[in-house]
Amino acid sequence: MPREISTDSLAQVRETLATAAARILPDDGLDVISFACTSGTVAVGEAETCAELARGAPGAHATSLAGSVRKALGALGLRRIVLGSPYTSDLNDTVARFLARSGIEVLATHGMGLHYDTEMIRVAPDYIFDFACAIDRREADAVLISCGALRSIEVVDRLEQRLGKPVICSNQAMLWDVLRLAGIEDRLTGLGQLLRNH
């Protein structure tokens, strides 16, 4: 992964996805493999990401964070969202276009303007909670907190209780997606409606 997180730098990850996938349990088979970067998936392209992962880990179900988010929004029937992220406005716009192509209306995007993954992982869960509450709109079906580096999964359930609507975050969507692709139908509590009900 590049140190600086931008659409251009993340697009370069495509060249290493198959090699990285092949290094995970190389002497054994994987059931599911996911590229755990929402903005990276969008920069590379969802289909291209999955094709590269499948090349490196043939036989595994290939998915990605952005793909997991798209599937999660669809599973809950969410069509109008507010997007919050640690990204710059350019990267937020790229994610919003990806979602729009899937029929999701992004009412507004809000980024923290962070450039480096090392900054994103340091954002405190309580800050994420306050940030999500501040960007919510009454007319939005849900709030999406994008980025696998953010510790959003720690506050997603509390956010849903406060906002009275679904909240989707990248790692929660990925956990749900990879479990379901692996044939595991367990319902999990404390991680939002998605894992509790779907």
C-alpha positions as CSV (number, residue, x, y, z in Angstrom):
1,M,0.0,0.0,0.0
2,P,1.2,3.5,-0.7
3,R,1.8,5.8,2.3
4,E,-0.2,8.6,0.8
5,I,-3.9,7.8,0.3
6,S,-5.2,9.3,-3.0
7,T,-7.1,8.0,-6.0
8,D,-3.9,8.0,-8.1
9,S,-1.6,6.3,-5.5
10,L,-4.3,3.7,-4.7
11,A,-4.8,2.8,-8.3
12,Q,-1.2,1.5,-8.4
13,V,-2.1,-1.2,-5.9
14,R,-3.6,-3.2,-8.8
15,E,-0.2,-4.4,-9.8
16,T,0.4,-6.2,-6.5
17,L,-3.0,-7.6,-5.6
18,A,-2.5,-11.1,-7.2
19,T,1.0,-11.5,-5.7
20,A,-0.3,-10.5,-2.2
21,A,-3.3,-12.9,-2.5
22,A,-1.0,-15.8,-3.5
23,R,1.1,-15.3,-0.4
24,I,-1.8,-15.9,2.0
25,L,-1.7,-19.6,3.0
26,P,0.1,-20.5,-0.3
27,D,0.1,-24.2,0.5
28,D,-3.6,-24.3,1.4
29,G,-6.9,-23.2,-0.1
30,L,-8.8,-20.1,0.9
31,D,-12.6,-20.1,0.9
32,V,-12.9,-16.3,0.7
33,I,-10.4,-13.5,0.1
34,S,-11.1,-9.7,0.4
35,F,-9.1,-6.6,-0.4
36,A,-9.5,-4.7,2.8
37,C,-9.4,-1.1,1.4
38,T,-12.6,0.7,0.4
39,S,-11.0,3.6,-1.4
40,G,-8.4,1.3,-3.0
41,T,-11.1,-0.9,-4.4
42,V,-12.8,2.1,-5.9
43,A,-9.5,3.4,-7.3
44,V,-8.6,0.1,-8.9
45,G,-12.2,-0.9,-9.8
46,E,-14.3,-3.5,-8.1
47,A,-14.3,-6.0,-11.0
48,E,-10.5,-5.6,-11.6
49,T,-9.8,-6.0,-7.9
50,C,-11.7,-9.3,-7.7
51,A,-10.1,-10.5,-10.9
52,E,-6.6,-9.9,-9.5
53,L,-7.5,-11.5,-6.2
54,A,-8.9,-14.6,-8.0
55,R,-5.7,-14.8,-10.1
56,G,-3.6,-15.0,-6.9
57,A,-6.1,-17.2,-4.9
58,P,-7.9,-19.3,-7.5
59,G,-10.9,-21.1,-6.1
60,A,-11.6,-18.5,-3.3
61,H,-14.6,-16.2,-3.4
62,A,-13.1,-12.8,-4.1
63,T,-14.6,-9.6,-2.7
64,S,-13.5,-6.2,-1.5
65,L,-14.4,-3.5,1.0
66,A,-16.2,-1.3,-1.5
67,G,-18.0,-4.3,-2.9
68,S,-19.0,-5.4,0.6
69,V,-20.3,-1.9,1.3
70,R,-22.3,-1.9,-1.9
71,K,-23.8,-5.4,-1.0
72,A,-24.6,-4.3,2.5
73,L,-26.4,-1.2,1.4
74,G,-28.4,-3.3,-1.1
75,A,-29.2,-6.0,1.5
76,L,-30.8,-3.3,3.8
77,G,-32.5,-1.6,0.8
78,L,-30.7,1.7,1.5
79,R,-30.8,4.2,-1.4
80,R,-30.1,7.6,0.0
81,I,-27.0,8.0,2.2
82,V,-24.6,10.5,3.8
83,L,-21.0,9.6,3.3
84,G,-18.4,10.2,6.0
85,S,-14.7,9.3,5.7
86,P,-11.2,10.3,6.7
87,Y,-10.5,11.0,3.0
88,T,-9.8,14.2,1.0
89,S,-12.7,15.6,-1.1
90,D,-11.2,14.1,-4.3
91,L,-11.3,10.6,-2.9
92,N,-14.7,11.1,-1.4
93,D,-16.0,12.2,-4.9
94,T,-14.5,8.9,-6.3
95,V,-16.3,6.8,-3.7
96,A,-19.6,8.8,-4.3
97,R,-19.4,8.1,-8.0
98,F,-18.8,4.4,-7.4
99,L,-21.9,4.3,-5.2
100,A,-24.0,6.3,-7.7
101,R,-23.2,3.7,-10.4
102,S,-24.8,1.2,-8.0
103,G,-28.0,3.3,-7.7
104,I,-27.1,4.8,-4.3
105,E,-27.8,8.6,-4.0
106,V,-25.1,10.3,-1.9
107,L,-26.8,13.3,-0.4
108,A,-23.5,14.7,1.0
109,T,-19.9,13.8,1.5
110,H,-17.8,14.7,4.5
111,G,-14.1,14.0,4.8
112,M,-11.6,14.6,7.5
113,G,-9.0,15.6,5.0
114,L,-6.4,13.0,6.1
115,H,-3.7,12.0,3.6
116,Y,-2.0,9.1,5.3
117,D,-3.1,5.7,6.6
118,T,-1.0,6.3,9.7
119,E,-3.3,9.3,10.5
120,M,-6.5,7.4,9.8
121,I,-5.8,4.6,12.2
122,R,-5.3,7.1,15.0
123,V,-8.8,8.6,14.8
124,A,-10.5,7.8,18.1
125,P,-13.9,5.9,18.1
126,D,-15.5,8.7,20.1
127,Y,-14.5,11.2,17.5
128,I,-16.0,9.0,14.8
129,F,-19.2,8.8,16.8
130,D,-19.5,12.6,17.1
131,F,-18.5,13.0,13.4
132,A,-21.2,10.6,12.2
133,C,-23.8,12.3,14.4
134,A,-22.8,15.7,13.0
135,I,-23.1,14.7,9.3
136,D,-26.4,12.8,9.5
137,R,-29.4,14.2,7.6
138,R,-33.0,13.5,8.5
139,E,-33.7,12.6,4.8
140,A,-30.9,10.1,4.6
141,D,-31.8,6.4,4.9
142,A,-28.4,5.7,6.5
143,V,-25.0,7.0,7.3
144,L,-22.0,5.3,5.6
145,I,-18.6,5.6,7.3
146,S,-16.1,4.6,4.7
147,C,-12.5,3.3,5.3
148,G,-11.2,0.1,6.7
149,A,-8.5,2.0,8.7
150,L,-11.2,3.8,10.9
151,R,-12.3,2.1,14.1
152,S,-15.9,2.7,13.2
153,I,-17.1,-0.9,13.9
154,E,-16.6,-0.1,17.6
155,V,-19.3,2.6,17.6
156,V,-21.7,1.4,14.8
157,D,-24.2,-0.1,17.2
158,R,-24.2,3.0,19.4
159,L,-24.6,5.2,16.4
160,E,-27.7,3.3,15.2
161,Q,-29.3,3.7,18.6
162,R,-28.5,7.4,18.6
163,L,-29.5,8.2,15.0
164,G,-32.5,5.7,14.7
165,K,-31.3,4.5,11.4
166,P,-28.9,2.0,9.9
167,V,-25.2,2.8,9.9
168,I,-22.8,1.0,7.6
169,C,-19.1,1.0,8.0
170,S,-16.4,-0.6,5.9
171,N,-15.2,-3.3,8.3
172,Q,-18.6,-4.2,9.5
173,A,-19.7,-4.7,5.8
174,M,-16.6,-6.8,5.1
175,L,-17.1,-9.0,8.1
176,W,-20.8,-9.6,7.0
177,D,-19.8,-10.2,3.4
178,V,-17.0,-12.7,4.0
179,L,-19.0,-14.6,6.6
180,R,-21.9,-15.0,4.1
181,L,-19.6,-15.9,1.2
182,A,-18.0,-18.6,3.4
183,G,-21.5,-20.0,4.2
184,I,-21.6,-18.8,7.8
185,E,-25.1,-17.5,8.6
186,D,-24.5,-16.6,12.3
187,R,-26.2,-13.4,13.4
188,L,-24.0,-11.2,15.6
189,T,-25.1,-8.6,18.1
190,G,-23.4,-5.4,19.0
191,L,-22.3,-4.6,15.4
192,G,-25.3,-3.0,13.9
193,Q,-28.5,-4.1,12.1
194,L,-26.5,-5.6,9.2
195,L,-24.9,-8.4,11.2
196,R,-27.8,-8.8,13.6
197,N,-30.6,-9.2,11.0
198,H,-29.0,-10.2,7.7
